[in-house]
Amino acid sequence: MLTLIACEAKMVARDTAGLIVPIGLPLLILVTSAFSAGSEEIVDGMTALDLFVMPLVLVVVVASIGMINMPSFLAYYRRSGILRRLAVTPASPAMVLAAQAIVSVLQAAIGIALAFVVASLGFGANPPRDPWAALGVIALTMAAMYAIGMIVAAIAPTPNSAVAIGLVAFFIVGALGGMFGGRQALPGPLAEVGGWLPFGAAVDALSAAWAGAAIHVGHLLSLGVTVAVGVVIAALLFRWE
């Protein structure tokens, strides 16, 4: 298992685009928004950077890795016959999935840590008032985004199609979840729908954790239902070859 994790880590490290997008895009959003948001106090010393920008940036990190990067690797392994060949060895295809998930979590942790360090040292961002709740929301968000990514990996016939489908899904849920300027700019029905989709629900839940407020149960249910539905659909559709 350790050998598989090391191999997966090397594959991810060699994928330049797969490293730049999950880390570079969130940092770009952070830097372009932090100058104005960092000086706009919302409540009790917490700024717009803390309550709106940081939750958005962290969700972008997790979503881009779970919905775009991970499915492309799994689609490549299936297309090239790696999963089929592993099925007749002691290293089962399930171990490859587990190793890829572990490496994805590590990559997300690096992206989140880097974003937080840049925001704290560069723009004076505050840590979440309820760090344990924030960690719990991030973990649930990872599970939800990876569940969506598994659906993408299950239906995508090639690595390129996995990237294309993942990008489309990422930008749709991201746009409805406020990635391009906040949901208040959207028409009422779309903003309402976006708040219940996993991206918007994750941003709102993280924002509540940052403020130390109670997290809306509906947002947690949205993420939990996404995990359950994603796992079931992926299990029904996924093929090893």
C-alpha positions in Angstrom: 0.0 0.0 0.0 2.8 2.4 0.8 4.4 1.6 -2.6 1.2 2.4 -4.3 0.8 5.7 -2.4 4.4 6.7 -3.3 3.7 5.9 -7.0 0.5 7.8 -7.0 2.3 10.8 -5.4 4.9 10.7 -8.2 2.2 10.6 -10.8 0.4 13.6 -9.3 3.7 15.5 -8.9 4.5 15.0 -12.6 1.1 16.3 -13.7 2.0 20.0 -13.9 -1.5 21.2 -14.8 -3.0 19.1 -12.0 -0.8 20.9 -9.5 -1.3 24.4 -10.8 -5.1 24.4 -11.0 -6.0 23.3 -7.5 -3.3 25.5 -5.9 -2.9 28.4 -8.4 -6.6 29.1 -9.0 -7.6 29.4 -5.3 -4.5 31.6 -4.6 -5.5 33.8 -7.6 -9.0 34.2 -6.2 -7.6 34.9 -2.7 -5.1 37.6 -3.9 -7.5 39.4 -6.2 -10.2 39.5 -3.5 -8.1 40.0 -0.3 -7.1 43.6 -0.8 -10.7 44.9 -0.6 -12.2 42.1 1.5 -9.5 42.2 4.2 -10.5 45.8 5.3 -14.3 45.2 5.3 -15.2 44.2 8.8 -18.5 42.2 9.1 -18.9 41.3 12.7 -16.7 41.0 15.9 -13.4 41.7 14.1 -14.1 39.2 11.4 -13.7 40.6 7.9 -15.2 39.7 4.5 -11.9 37.9 3.8 -12.5 35.6 6.8 -16.2 34.9 6.3 -16.6 34.8 2.5 -13.2 34.6 0.7 -11.5 32.0 2.8 -14.4 29.5 2.8 -14.7 29.9 -1.0 -11.0 29.5 -1.6 -10.8 26.3 0.5 -13.8 24.8 -1.2 -12.3 25.6 -4.6 -9.1 23.6 -3.6 -11.1 20.6 -2.5 -13.6 20.6 -5.4 -10.9 21.0 -8.2 -8.9 18.1 -6.9 -11.9 15.8 -6.2 -13.9 16.6 -9.4 -11.1 17.2 -12.0 -7.8 15.7 -10.9 -8.8 12.4 -9.3 -11.2 11.3 -12.1 -8.7 11.9 -14.8 -6.1 9.5 -13.2 -8.7 6.8 -12.7 -9.9 7.1 -16.3 -6.4 6.9 -17.5 -5.7 3.7 -15.4 -8.9 2.1 -16.8 -8.2 3.1 -20.4 -4.6 1.8 -20.3 -5.6 -1.5 -18.7 -3.8 -0.9 -15.4 -6.9 -1.7 -13.3 -7.6 -4.8 -15.2 -4.1 -6.1 -14.8 -4.0 -5.3 -11.1 -7.1 -7.4 -10.7 -5.0 -10.6 -11.0 -2.3 -9.5 -8.6 -2.3 -9.1 -4.8 -2.6 -5.4 -5.3 -6.3 -5.1 -6.2 -7.8 -2.2 -8.1 -9.5 -1.1 -4.9 -6.0 -0.5 -3.4 -5.3 1.9 -6.3 -8.5 3.8 -5.6 -7.6 4.0 -1.9 -4.0 5.2 -2.7 -5.3 7.8 -5.1 -7.8 9.1 -2.5 -5.1 9.3 0.1 -2.8 11.3 -2.2 -5.7 13.5 -3.2 -6.4 14.3 0.5 -2.7 15.1 1.0 -2.7 17.4 -2.0 -5.8 19.1 -0.8 -4.2 19.6 2.7 -1.2 21.2 1.1 -3.4 23.6 -1.0 -5.5 24.5 2.1 -2.4 25.1 4.3 -0.7 27.2 1.6 -3.9 29.3 1.1 -4.2 29.8 4.8 -0.6 30.8 5.3 -0.8 33.3 2.4 -4.0 34.8 3.8 -2.8 35.0 7.3 0.7 36.4 6.7 -0.1 38.5 3.6 -3.5 39.9 4.4 -4.1 39.3 8.2 -6.8 36.7 7.9 -8.2 35.4 11.1 -8.4 31.6 11.9 -11.9 30.1 12.2 -13.6 30.8 15.5 -14.6 27.1 15.6 -11.7 25.2 14.1 -13.0 21.7 14.8 -16.3 22.5 13.1 -14.3 23.9 10.1 -12.2 20.7 9.9 -15.3 18.6 10.0 -16.9 20.6 7.2 -13.7 20.4 5.1 -13.6 16.6 5.6 -17.3 16.2 4.7 -16.7 18.5 1.7 -13.8 16.3 0.5 -16.0 13.2 0.7 -18.8 15.0 -1.3 -16.5 16.3 -4.0 -14.7 12.9 -4.3 -18.1 11.2 -4.6 -18.9 13.5 -7.5 -15.5 12.8 -8.9 -16.1 9.0 -8.7 -19.2 9.5 -10.8 -17.1 11.4 -13.4 -14.5 8.6 -13.4 -17.3 6.0 -13.8 -18.8 7.6 -16.9 -15.8 9.1 -18.6 -14.4 6.8 -21.3 -11.0 8.6 -21.6 -8.8 10.8 -19.4 -9.5 13.8 -21.6 -13.2 13.3 -21.3 -12.8 12.9 -17.6 -11.1 16.3 -17.4 -13.8 17.9 -19.7 -16.7 16.5 -17.7 -15.1 17.3 -14.4 -14.4 20.9 -15.5 -18.0 21.4 -16.7 -19.4 20.0 -13.4 -16.9 22.1 -11.4 -17.8 25.4 -13.1 -21.5 24.7 -13.0 -21.7 24.0 -9.2 -19.0 26.7 -8.6 -21.0 29.3 -10.5 -24.2 28.5 -8.7 -22.3 28.3 -5.4 -20.9 31.9 -5.7 -17.4 31.3 -7.1 -17.8 34.2 -9.6 -18.9 37.0 -7.3 -21.4 35.6 -4.8 -24.8 34.1 -5.2 -26.5 37.4 -4.5 -25.7 38.4 -8.1 -27.7 35.4 -9.4 -31.4 35.3 -10.1 -33.4 34.3 -7.0 -34.2 30.7 -8.0 -30.7 30.0 -9.1 -29.2 31.4 -6.0 -31.5 29.3 -3.9 -30.6 26.1 -5.8 -26.9 27.0 -5.6 -27.1 27.2 -1.8 -28.3 23.7 -1.6 -25.8 22.2 -4.1 -22.6 20.8 -2.5 -20.4 23.7 -3.5 -22.7 26.4 -2.1 -23.5 24.3 1.0 -19.9 23.8 1.8 -19.1 27.5 1.4 -22.0 28.5 3.7 -21.1 25.8 6.3 -17.5 26.9 6.4 -18.5 30.5 6.7 -20.6 29.7 9.7 -17.7 27.7 11.3 -15.4 30.7 10.6 -17.8 33.0 12.4 -18.3 30.6 15.3 -22.0 30.4 14.5 -24.2 27.3 14.3 -24.0 25.4 11.0 -27.3 25.0 9.2 -28.3 21.4 9.3 -29.5 21.6 5.7 -26.0 22.3 4.5 -24.6 19.3 6.2 -27.4 17.2 4.9 -26.7 18.4 1.4 -23.1 17.3 1.6 -24.1 14.0 3.3 -26.7 13.2 0.6 -24.1 14.0 -2.1 -21.7 11.5 -0.6 -24.3 8.8 -0.4 -25.8 9.3 -3.8 -22.3 9.7 -5.4 -21.1 6.5 -3.9 -24.1 4.5 -5.0 -24.1 5.8 -8.6 -20.4 5.4 -9.0 -20.6 1.8 -7.6 -23.3 1.0 -10.1 -21.6 2.6 -13.1 -17.9 2.1 -12.5 -16.1 -0.5 -14.6 -12.6 -1.7 -14.1 -12.0 -2.0 -17.9 
